[in-house]
Amino acid sequence: MQQAQIDRLRAAVIPAQQLFIGGRPAPAISEARLDVVSPIDGQVLTSIADGDAADVDVAVRRARQAFEQGSWSRAAPAQRKKVLLRFADLIEQHALEIAVLGVRDNGTEIGMAYKAEPLSATGTIRYYAEAIDKVYGEIAPTSGDVLGLVHREPLGVVGVIVPWNFPLMIGAWKIGPALAAGNSVVVKPPELASLTLLRLAELAAEAGLPDGVLNVVTGRGSSAGEALALHMDVDVLAFTGSGAVGRRLLECSARSNLKRVHLELGGKSPNIVFADAPDIRHAAKVSASGIFRNSGQVCVAGSRLLVQSSIYDRFMAELLDSTAKLRVGDPLELTSDIGAISSKAQLRKNLDAVAHAEAQGATRLVGGEQIRVESGGNFMAPAILTEVTPTMQVWREEVFGPVLAVTRFEGEEDAIALANATPYGLASAVWTASLSMAHRMVRAIKAGVVHVNAYGGADITVPLGGFKQSGFGREKSLHALDAYTDLKTAWIAL
């Protein structure tokens, strides 16, 4: 990846985008459109179709037809594997093009976007392609005059709604296992970042995925998203996003056909540094990256930092040094460590969160202001807030921006109480040289993921999902297949 290649792709004109239904582009029935505004400079990049309930209905009907026709749903797993591997190869071949397209759309720094979006999606699709012909049914331990079989079958039509921070990575976590299992899929991308998922659908068709098996309906959450959630012929809905929307989707399920709903609703993850952390400088560097990369727009971001009192001053000095070295800049420049905030509305939310924390008594140690105003884009200096208490809003509620809330703790019990003092339970981290301490903290922290002497890096082989109000269901790993398959018992008298 070279800067000249990125600059060439940055200059490419992006044509007006359509929906992708039944294996080909299609306009919205209403012909309505939404402008795509780049967070890098505030300029209109292109436009997308503003799909609504009528378009969702067409997409779901095409998905159902494809499922019932059976060229995908009843194909041998080994055949689905071949198509998905070709699909993954095409994503990899177009990785830089897709990464630049995504950065222009949502502002993630290119170094992170390249790995976390197309390359991650490539790995995810390959993982489920390779796994699906190795997933067996079961034979029950019955008496000799009965044969009990347990079959695993695809559910049917899967609705997928993904967020704007990593639409391709998170989309692949859902699309990969759903397709591998034999389902048809209808994706509703985020209004703020639809371009890469539209490109993904084109590549799937090129790879040989049958028409109607993967469909993309762009549009607003209040129209296209809700229509997908209410549709009577959608069997399961997989969503990543806010808690408020997650609650709304559960209501939609109850109001419609009681479709299964899997929710990943973000977090307020604690990053706990004990005095015996093996390398204080490394822990500080990783902690800074764990909250500030992608401008803090990461569901598992380590947004709450707990530092043991005996090393607090030393650790904070290292943290400030690491933060100062992070360059906020044009996300399409390789020298930038942090890119743009996704939208002006999100930037305002971030700035307001810092102001509100100060009003509640927190101390702003550094950052927290809008920068690079002259660019026309949405950029913010990473904010570190100290003297934060568990009663403060910034400690309990997700900001989804480059805002770090810091407090100190005395001992293990204090750390556990502070770590769990939030409605969320998605991710966490513990830094300690004590194996016993690490195991005790893994058990005590109420979170779906506990990193030890690391923050991030968990790959596709292990599940991701939350406790408490971070949602339910699991993405990634073989466990994700459970969301997109059903068990059928055959009880056969011999």
Salt bridges, closest charged atoms under 4 A:
ASP7 OD1 - ARG10 NE 3.97
ASP50 OD2 - ARG220 NH2 2.89
ASP57 OD2 - ARG61 NE 3.08
ASP57 OD1 - HIS231 NE2 2.81
GLU68 OE2 - ARG64 NH1 3.61
ASP89 OD1 - ARG126 NH2 2.82
GLU92 OE1 - ARG126 NH2 2.67
GLU97 OE1 - HIS94 ND1 2.86
GLU97 OE2 - ARG199 NE 2.74
GLU109 OE2 - ARG293 NE 3.12
GLU130 OE1 - LYS81 NZ 3.15
GLU130 OE1 - LYS134 NZ 3.74
ASP133 OD2 - LYS81 NZ 3.32
ASP133 OD1 - LYS134 NZ 2.90
GLU153 OE2 - LYS488 NZ 3.24
GLU191 OE1 - LYS188 NZ 3.22
GLU202 OE1 - ARG199 NH1 2.93
ASP211 OD2 - ARG24 NH2 3.25
GLU226 OE2 - ARG248 NH2 2.76
ASP233 OD2 - ARG64 NE 3.06
ASP235 OD2 - ARG64 NH2 2.61
GLU251 OE1 - ARG248 NH1 3.34
GLU318 OE1 - ARG281 NE 3.46
ASP321 OD2 - LYS325 NZ 3.14
ASP330 OD2 - ARG10 NH1 3.10
GLU333 OE1 - ARG327 NH2 3.46
ASP352 OD1 - ARG348 NH1 3.29
GLU358 OE2 - ARG364 NE 3.48
GLU369 OE1 - ARG364 NH1 3.85
GLU412 OE2 - ARG440 NE 2.89
GLU475 OE2 - LYS174 NZ 2.41
ASP482 OD1 - ARG152 NH1 3.08
ASP486 OD2 - ARG260 NH2 2.66
